[in-house]
Amino acid sequence: MITLMLAAELTKRPVVTLGGEAVAQVKDTVFDAAGGRITGFTLAGRGLLSGPLKQSLPWSGVHALGPDAVMIPSTEVLQARDAVVDRGEASTGQVHGARVLSDAGLELGTVLDAVVEGGTSGRVVGFRITTTEAMGRHERKAFLPAHGQLAMTGDTLVIPAALAGQAVDDLDALAAAWNRTRAAGETDFTKGDDR
């Protein structure tokens, strides 16, 4: 069974070396929304009064994303902040607050958060949205799986119309749906990409 978590829950998650040293905490999660993956994290120091760090953590430096910590091999994987931020912003729009449209032209809702898979993939597996009447659930919260052909440009996420019918009410149901999707071999966020 996979572990799913909301991207917003990653904020303040400790970044810990495999040697057990807590070196930072997550400030922001940077996405390549079009590719459906985390590209890295901006970091803050540990503690209440600590501010942002000049270093960031690219996804390539992550050993594992766990429910309680982001594990890294050592501090040598940390890079300048711009290495993660510039790379992520080059190909993405803003995920939070993005309008969700079906490829049939229906406005389905607004993205509240991305749902990511724990472990080593960094894969975005779904979105938590506030729905519109087009989904028959006006102004309710739901989870949409993120598989098949999706497109993210600027402030709009375009999804296949069939995904609207796969909306579920909680993370456990999304995890079950994601496991069924993986078993069927449809784990790609965009065609031809299943790392």
C-alpha positions as CSV (number, residue, x, y, z in Angstrom):
1,M,0.0,0.0,0.0
2,I,1.3,3.4,-0.9
3,T,1.4,6.4,1.5
4,L,-0.3,9.5,0.2
5,M,0.1,13.0,1.7
6,L,-1.1,16.5,0.9
7,A,1.7,18.8,-0.3
8,A,0.6,21.4,2.3
9,E,1.4,18.9,5.0
10,L,5.1,18.8,3.9
11,T,5.6,22.3,5.1
12,K,7.8,22.2,8.3
13,R,8.6,18.5,7.8
14,P,12.2,17.9,9.0
15,V,14.9,17.2,6.5
16,V,17.1,14.5,8.1
17,T,20.4,12.9,6.9
18,L,20.7,9.1,6.9
19,G,23.1,9.7,9.7
20,G,20.3,11.1,11.8
21,E,21.1,14.8,11.7
22,A,18.1,17.2,11.3
23,V,19.6,19.9,9.0
24,A,16.5,21.9,7.9
25,Q,12.8,21.8,7.5
26,V,10.7,22.1,4.4
27,K,9.5,25.6,3.6
28,D,7.8,25.1,0.2
29,T,7.3,22.2,-2.2
30,V,8.2,23.0,-5.8
31,F,6.3,21.2,-8.5
32,D,6.7,20.5,-12.2
33,A,2.9,20.4,-12.6
34,A,3.0,19.5,-16.3
35,G,5.3,16.5,-15.5
36,G,3.4,15.6,-12.4
37,R,6.4,15.5,-10.0
38,I,8.0,17.3,-7.2
39,T,11.2,19.0,-8.4
40,G,12.4,19.9,-4.9
41,F,11.9,21.9,-1.7
42,T,12.9,25.3,-0.5
43,L,14.2,25.1,3.1
44,A,14.0,26.9,6.4
45,G,16.1,26.5,9.5
46,R,14.9,24.4,12.4
47,G,13.1,26.1,15.2
48,L,10.4,28.8,15.6
49,L,12.6,31.8,14.8
50,S,14.6,30.3,12.0
51,G,14.1,31.9,8.6
52,P,14.5,30.7,5.0
53,L,17.8,29.1,4.0
54,K,19.9,30.0,1.0
55,Q,20.0,26.3,0.2
56,S,17.3,24.1,-1.3
57,L,16.8,20.4,-1.8
58,P,16.4,19.1,-5.4
59,W,14.3,16.0,-5.7
60,S,17.4,14.1,-7.0
61,G,18.9,14.5,-3.6
62,V,15.9,13.0,-1.7
63,H,16.5,9.4,-0.4
64,A,12.9,9.0,0.7
65,L,9.8,11.1,1.4
66,G,8.3,9.7,4.5
67,P,5.2,10.6,6.7
68,D,7.5,12.1,9.3
69,A,10.6,13.3,7.6
70,V,12.3,13.9,4.2
71,M,15.4,11.7,4.2
72,I,18.6,12.7,2.4
73,P,21.9,10.9,2.2
74,S,23.9,13.9,3.4
75,T,24.1,17.7,3.3
76,E,26.1,17.4,0.1
77,V,22.9,17.1,-1.9
78,L,21.7,20.6,-0.9
79,Q,22.1,23.2,-3.6
80,A,21.6,26.9,-4.1
81,R,18.0,28.0,-3.7
82,D,17.7,29.1,-7.3
83,A,18.6,25.6,-8.5
84,V,15.2,24.3,-7.4
85,V,13.0,27.4,-7.6
86,D,14.1,28.4,-11.2
87,R,13.9,24.8,-12.5
88,G,10.4,24.4,-11.1
89,E,9.0,27.8,-12.1
90,A,10.2,27.3,-15.7
91,S,7.6,24.7,-16.5
92,T,4.8,25.2,-14.1
93,G,1.9,27.4,-13.2
94,Q,0.6,27.8,-9.7
95,V,-0.9,24.5,-8.6
96,H,-2.8,25.9,-5.5
97,G,-5.8,27.9,-6.7
98,A,-5.6,26.7,-10.3
99,R,-8.9,26.3,-12.2
100,V,-9.7,22.7,-13.1
101,L,-11.2,22.2,-16.6
102,S,-12.2,19.0,-18.3
103,D,-11.0,18.4,-21.8
104,A,-14.8,18.6,-22.7
105,G,-14.7,22.3,-21.6
106,L,-16.5,22.0,-18.2
107,E,-15.2,23.9,-15.2
108,L,-14.9,21.3,-12.5
109,G,-13.5,23.2,-9.6
110,T,-10.4,24.8,-8.0
111,V,-7.2,23.1,-6.8
112,L,-6.8,23.3,-3.0
113,D,-3.7,21.0,-2.8
114,A,-1.7,18.4,-4.6
115,V,-1.5,14.8,-3.3
116,V,1.9,13.3,-3.5
117,E,3.1,9.7,-3.2
118,G,5.6,9.0,-0.4
119,G,8.8,7.1,-1.0
120,T,11.1,7.7,-3.8
121,S,8.9,8.7,-6.8
122,G,7.9,12.3,-6.0
123,R,4.9,11.7,-8.1
124,V,1.7,13.8,-7.9
125,V,-1.1,11.2,-7.8
126,G,-4.1,13.5,-7.3
127,F,-5.5,16.8,-6.4
128,R,-7.8,18.0,-3.6
129,I,-10.3,20.4,-5.1
130,T,-13.4,22.4,-4.3
131,T,-16.0,21.3,-6.8
132,T,-18.5,23.1,-9.0
133,E,-22.0,22.2,-9.9
134,A,-20.7,20.5,-13.1
135,M,-19.5,17.6,-10.8
136,G,-22.9,17.4,-9.0
137,R,-21.1,18.4,-5.8
138,H,-21.3,22.2,-5.7
139,E,-18.7,23.7,-3.3
140,R,-17.7,20.4,-1.7
141,K,-14.2,19.1,-1.3
142,A,-13.1,16.0,-3.3
143,F,-10.0,14.2,-4.5
144,L,-9.3,13.7,-8.2
145,P,-6.8,11.1,-9.3
146,A,-4.0,12.3,-11.6
147,H,-3.5,9.8,-14.3
148,G,-3.9,9.9,-18.0
149,Q,-3.2,13.0,-20.1
150,L,-3.2,16.2,-17.9
151,A,-2.0,19.6,-18.9
152,M,-1.0,22.5,-16.6
153,T,-0.6,26.0,-18.0
154,G,-0.6,29.2,-16.0
155,D,-3.6,29.0,-13.7
156,T,-5.5,26.1,-15.4
157,L,-5.3,22.3,-15.0
158,V,-6.9,20.4,-17.8
159,I,-7.9,16.8,-17.1
160,P,-9.7,14.1,-19.1
161,A,-13.4,14.3,-18.6
162,A,-13.5,10.7,-17.4
163,L,-11.5,11.7,-14.3
164,A,-14.4,13.8,-13.0
165,G,-16.4,10.6,-12.5
166,Q,-13.5,9.1,-10.4
167,A,-13.6,11.8,-7.7
168,V,-13.6,10.4,-4.2
169,D,-14.1,12.0,-0.8
170,D,-11.0,11.0,1.2
171,L,-7.3,10.1,0.9
172,D,-7.9,6.4,1.7
173,A,-10.3,6.1,-1.2
174,L,-7.8,7.9,-3.5
175,A,-5.1,5.5,-2.4
176,A,-7.3,2.6,-3.2
177,A,-8.1,4.1,-6.6
178,W,-4.4,4.8,-7.2
179,N,-3.5,1.2,-6.4
180,R,-6.1,-0.1,-8.9
181,T,-4.7,2.3,-11.5
182,R,-1.1,1.1,-10.8
183,A,-2.2,-2.5,-11.1
184,A,-3.8,-1.8,-14.5
185,G,-0.5,-0.2,-15.6
186,E,-1.9,3.3,-16.0
187,T,0.4,5.1,-13.6
188,D,1.7,7.7,-16.0
189,F,0.7,11.3,-15.2
190,T,1.4,12.2,-18.8
191,K,1.6,9.7,-21.6
192,G,4.8,7.6,-21.7
193,D,6.2,8.7,-18.3
194,D,6.2,6.2,-15.5
195,R,9.4,6.3,-13.5
